[in-house]
């Protein structure tokens, strides 16, 4: 089954279409979960490696921050262990995956979709997992501001491609026409933007409070 999912991933990534998703679609929530979990473990390992590789650059940036604001920051204390990175990424990824699936499934049903939750999960996992691992691998290569900026654009392109594949996967997994699948995508994007604004406001308030204490 694992080889079957890998073949499905290669197919939907290289030949993205609703027909390709339909060709490789299965109603198998269990294997979709296992596939995403494997990807999360690999991403956690790569994330810990990326932190270790980039630690000198992080220390340099934090050193400049300490000089400017007079704060002491312990980089070593922030470095994740391989085990910690694996488990935190595993549970965080699975939680995010199922929350995302739940929202998509409910929205798809609201627009008249008839697909099964297992079919939707299987379709989404086929591209979610390899793109998750790819992004973690790119994190290892982010040396310095120039390369980080280039990889940032690559990551943005991956994110846009992820949205497109989600659009196709929703059509296949929920048996929805393209226009209704687009409505689901637009609502999802709206939710993400709203959450991003909330996080930015909270983060900005925390920074403002920190700055006021330092004055």
Secondary structure, DSSP 8 states (H G I E B T S, - for coil): -HHHHHHHHHHHHHS-SHHHHHHH----HHHHHHHHHHHHHHHHHHHHHHHHHHHHHHHHHHHHHHHHH-----HHHH---HHHHHHHHHHHHHHHHHHHHHHHHHHHHHTT----HHHHHHHHHHHHHHHHHHHHHHHHT--HHHHHHHHHHHHHHHHHHHHHHHHHHHHHHHT--HHHHHHHHHHHHHHHHHHHHHHHHHHHHHHHHHHHHH-
